């Protein structure tokens, strides 16, 4: 599924996951409230809540009633492994196939960086 055809809540989830992996939201740190994040992204709060719910279901955040959602210990590493596995199994085969169609060799890419 292309990035453009993905549901908004999954795009928001990817954005939050990247922020956790990159340390913008550290382990033990509170995520922005649903309303604050929705306002910052110009998104519907229900859509943001759905993205947050996914993190809770995956055990990456914990809720403290009346306070907020906190990133749990190990969340960044768990997300990094998951994102890496997804890249290797889903995205890389498509990239490799496109490179082959275009006659691009991996060594050429490494030289151009």
N, C-alpha and C positions, 0 to 999 in steps of 0.2 A: 504494500500500500504506500503510495507516494505521500510525502509530507503534506502536500496541499490537500489531499483527500481525507486526511486523518481528522477525526472529531476534535473540536476545540479543547475539550477536557484533556485529551491525550497530549496535545501540543503543550498545554499548560503544565501537565505532569512532567513532560520531557524537560521543560524549562526549569521547573523546581528541582528535578533530579540532577540536572547539570549544576545548579547552584549548590546543591548538597555535595556533589562530587568535588566541585572546585573550592569548597570551604566557605562559600558565602553564607551558608547556614550550617554552622558547626554542630557536632554532636552535643546534645544537651541544650542547644539554643532553640528558642521559640520561633516558629514560623510566623510570618505576618498573619494577622487575622484574615479570615475569608473576605470580609468587606474591604479591608485595606489592600489586599492583593488584587481583588477584583477591580477596585478603583484605579490602581496603578497600571493594570493591564487593559483597562477598558473592556472588561469581561463581565458577564453575568455572574453574580455571587453564587447562584445554584451550580453553575458550571465549575467554578473554582472549588466549591464544596465537594463536587463529584471527584475532582482531581485529588483533593486532600483525602477523601475517603479511600481512594486507591492506595495511598501511602499508608494509611492506618490498617487497611486489610492486609497489606504486604508486611506489616510489622516494622515499618521504617520510622514511624512517628508514634508517640503515645499522647493521649489526650488527658489533660488535667481539667476536669469540669470547672467551668467558670473562669479558667485562666488562659488556656490555649493548647496548641499542639507543639510538642517538642521533638526534635530529631533524636532518635535513640542511638546508643553506642553501637558502632559497627555499620550504621546505615550507609555511609559513604562507600565503604569497601564492598558491601553487598550490592549497592547500585552499580559500582564500577564493574564488578564481575558480571552482573546481569547485562549491562550495556555492552560490555566486551563480547559476551557470548552471542548476543543478538546481532552485533556487527559481523562477527565471524560467520554465523550461520545464515543470516538473512541478507545483509547488505553487501558483504565482500563478494559472494558469488556473482551478484549482478554487476558489481564494479569490475571484477576480473573478466567477466564475459564481454562487457563493453570495451575494456582495454584490448581484448583479443580482436574484436570486430574492427577496432580503429588501428590495430597494429602497434599499440603502445606496449613497450616492454617495461617491466618493473624497474630495471636498472636506469632506464631513461628518466623515469619519474624521480628517482633518488638523486640523479645528477642535476636535475633542474631545481631542486630545493635549496 
